[in-house]
Structure formats: structure tokens, C-alpha cells
């Protein structure tokens, strides 16, 4: 079974490599319009020929829609370059998934606290839970999940939800610095009132694109 992160990296790497090859052969001039046309057609062809596992199909469809509606303004090349760079940081040297650890979570919590976030990890999350942060940005992690979703080595073995209120981009940036990827489930409605839900999957490997720093 294909893994989203590895399949996505393969897709991005091939798209950019084949675009560069098209530049070198003279078939595609190096300008925004021609590159946008090339990548839009590349995405459509990849779907038709089923070049990649279906786990990345929704991303391909989204890029196809953007290319058709926005043309040169779809920004596919810049997005592909950025996503490839992000995945290069998260994957190992062989571009394979690697473990997410409790130490990474603790490093993330530490930097959040240093940035004046209220970090709550000692409470079991229940439906319609309230968390009063006195106006500070807030992150809540369920104690029950924190206690049971890591193995003895400290590796994540089940997904953990973060409930976030405040500057989400700051949380995404600090999580990424700790090699932790946040996958958005909801913007602001979740088990914790006024907090969105973001999931960290085992090996940072969900089934859709995570949030990356802007």
C-alpha cells in the first residue's frame, strides 16, 4: 500500500524533473505562461495514465482545477517546489517516512510556551470542553492520548489530535520546526470549544496534504 507522503514526494520530484527536462530539450520555454501550461497538462496526463497511486488523486484533481481556472496564476511550479522542499525535511535521507517521537512533541510544546501560548496536556478532552486562555493562543492535547499513543521507545503509534485556538500559522511553523506535521480536520469547531482540530499522524503520514508554514 502506498504511503501518502512518499507518493507525494515522488509525484513532486517527477513533475519538476520532467519540467526541467522539457526546458533542456527546448520544448518548454522558461517563462510563467509556458510552465503553467506544461504543469497543468502534466497533472491531467498523470491522472489519465494513473501514474501515481490513488492516495494522491484528490491533490491532483485540485491542481487540475486550479490550472484550468487560474491558468498562469495557479502557481503550480512554486507550490511544487515548496512542497518538495518541505517533504525533504520531513522524510529521511532515502525519502522514506520516519518515526514521530514524544521528544519532538515536547520540543514543540516548549517553543509554543516560549511564544506565550497556553499549552494544556494534563487534561482528558471531553465533548464541549471549555479552555479559558485569557486571550492567549491555546493548544490542548488530550492526556489520555498522550499517555497511550506512544510506544515504549517514545515513537507515535496512533494519531494524536491537537485543539488549537489563535495563531494557527505560528503553531504550524513551530510544529514544522520540530518535524511535526499538523493535518487540519476543522477550523474552529471541535471537542474543545472555539478550538480547531489538527491531527498528527503516525510517521507524519496522513492521507491528504498537511499544513505547511506559509
C-alpha positions in Angstrom: 0.0 0.0 0.0 1.3 3.4 -1.0 2.0 6.0 1.7 0.8 9.5 1.0 4.0 11.3 2.0 6.3 9.1 -0.1 3.9 9.1 -3.1 3.5 12.8 -2.9 7.3 13.4 -2.8 7.7 11.1 -5.8 5.0 13.0 -7.7 6.5 16.4 -7.0 10.0 15.2 -7.8 8.9 13.7 -11.1 6.9 16.8 -12.1 9.8 19.2 -11.5 12.4 16.8 -13.1 10.3 16.4 -16.2 9.6 20.1 -16.4 13.4 20.7 -16.3 14.0 18.1 -18.9 11.4 19.8 -21.1 13.3 23.1 -20.6 16.6 21.5 -21.6 15.1 19.9 -24.7 13.7 23.3 -25.8 10.1 22.1 -25.8 9.0 24.3 -22.9 10.4 27.9 -22.7 11.3 29.1 -19.2 8.5 31.6 -18.5 5.5 31.6 -16.3 2.9 31.0 -19.0 4.6 28.0 -20.7 5.5 26.4 -17.4 1.9 26.8 -16.1 0.6 25.2 -19.3 3.1 22.3 -19.1 2.3 21.5 -15.4 -1.4 21.8 -16.0 -1.1 19.3 -18.8 1.3 17.2 -16.8 -1.2 16.8 -14.0 -4.0 15.9 -16.3 -1.9 13.3 -18.1 -0.7 11.8 -14.7 -4.4 11.3 -13.8 -5.4 9.8 -17.1 -2.5 7.4 -17.2 -2.7 6.6 -13.5 0.9 7.3 -13.0 0.5 7.5 -9.2 -1.4 5.7 -6.5 -5.0 6.9 -5.9 -4.0 8.2 -2.5 -2.8 11.4 -4.1 -5.7 11.6 -6.6 -7.6 14.3 -4.7 -4.5 16.6 -4.8 -4.1 16.0 -8.5 -7.7 16.9 -9.1 -7.3 20.1 -7.0 -4.3 21.1 -9.0 -6.0 20.3 -12.3 -9.0 22.5 -11.3 -6.6 25.4 -10.3 -4.7 25.1 -13.5 -7.9 25.3 -15.6 -9.5 28.2 -13.7 -6.4 30.3 -12.9 -4.0 29.4 -15.8 -0.6 31.0 -15.2 -1.8 32.3 -11.8 -2.3 28.8 -10.5 1.3 28.9 -9.2 1.8 25.2 -9.6 5.5 25.4 -10.1 6.1 27.5 -7.0 3.8 25.2 -5.0 5.5 22.1 -6.2 9.0 23.4 -5.4 7.9 24.5 -1.9 6.1 21.2 -1.1 9.1 19.2 -2.3 11.4 21.2 0.0 9.0 20.7 2.9 8.8 16.9 2.4 12.6 16.7 2.0 12.8 18.0 5.6 10.3 15.6 7.0 11.3 12.4 5.1 14.6 10.6 5.8 17.7 10.7 3.5 16.1 8.0 1.3 12.9 10.0 1.1 11.0 7.5 3.2 8.8 8.1 6.2 10.3 8.2 9.7 9.1 8.0 13.2 7.5 10.9 15.1 8.6 10.9 18.7 7.5 12.1 22.1 10.7 14.2 22.2 9.5 16.1 19.1 6.2 16.8 20.8 7.9 18.1 23.9 10.2 20.3 21.8 7.1 21.7 20.1 5.3 22.4 23.4 8.4 24.1 24.7 8.6 26.5 21.8 4.9 27.2 22.0 5.2 28.1 25.7 8.2 30.4 24.9 5.9 32.1 22.3 3.4 32.8 25.1 0.9 30.1 24.1 -1.1 28.3 26.8 -0.3 24.6 26.3 -2.6 22.1 28.1 -1.6 18.4 28.1 -2.7 17.3 31.6 -6.4 17.1 30.9 -8.6 14.4 29.3 -10.5 16.0 26.5 -14.3 15.5 26.5 -17.0 16.8 24.3 -17.9 20.5 24.6 -14.9 21.1 26.8 -14.0 24.7 27.6 -10.5 26.0 27.8 -10.0 29.6 29.1 -6.8 31.0 27.9 -7.3 34.7 28.9 -6.8 35.8 25.3 -3.6 33.9 24.7 -3.3 31.4 21.8 -4.1 28.0 23.1 -3.2 24.4 22.3 -4.8 21.4 24.0 -3.7 17.8 23.7 -5.7 15.0 25.4 -3.8 13.4 28.3 -5.3 10.0 27.6 -3.9 10.1 24.0 -0.5 11.4 25.2 -0.4 8.6 27.8 -1.3 5.8 25.4 -0.4 6.7 21.8 3.4 6.3 22.1 5.3 3.0 22.5 8.0 2.3 25.0 10.6 3.8 22.7 8.7 7.0 22.6 7.5 6.6 19.0 4.0 7.7 18.0 1.9 4.6 17.2 -1.6 6.2 17.0 -2.7 9.6 15.8 -3.0 12.5 18.3 -5.3 15.5 18.0 -4.3 19.0 18.9 -7.0 21.5 19.6 -5.8 25.0 18.6 -7.1 28.5 19.0 -5.2 31.6 18.0 -2.4 32.0 15.5 -2.6 28.7 13.6 0.2 29.6 11.3 2.5 30.2 14.2 1.6 26.7 15.6 2.2 25.2 12.1 5.6 26.9 11.8 6.7 25.8 15.3 5.5 22.2 14.8 7.3 22.0 11.4 10.5 23.2 13.1 10.1 20.1 15.4 9.4 17.9 12.3 5.8 17.5 13.3 3.1 17.9 10.6 -0.4 19.2 11.5 -3.3 18.0 9.4 -6.3 20.2 9.6 -9.6 18.5 10.5 -11.7 21.5 11.5 -11.0 25.3 11.6 -12.8 26.2 14.8 -15.4 23.6 15.8 -14.1 20.6 17.7 -14.5 18.8 21.1 -12.9 21.9 22.7 -15.0 25.0 22.3 -13.6 27.6 19.9 -10.6 25.5 19.0 -9.9 23.9 15.6 -8.7 20.3 15.5 -5.4 19.3 13.9 -4.2 15.7 13.8 -0.6 14.4 13.9 -0.5 11.0 12.2 2.0 8.2 12.7 5.2 8.9 10.7 3.6 12.3 9.8 1.8 10.4 7.1 -1.9 11.3 6.7 -4.0 10.8 3.5 -4.0 14.5 2.4 -1.7 17.4 2.4 -0.8 18.8 5.9 -0.5 22.4 6.8 2.9 23.8 6.0 4.3 27.2 7.0 3.4 30.0 4.7 
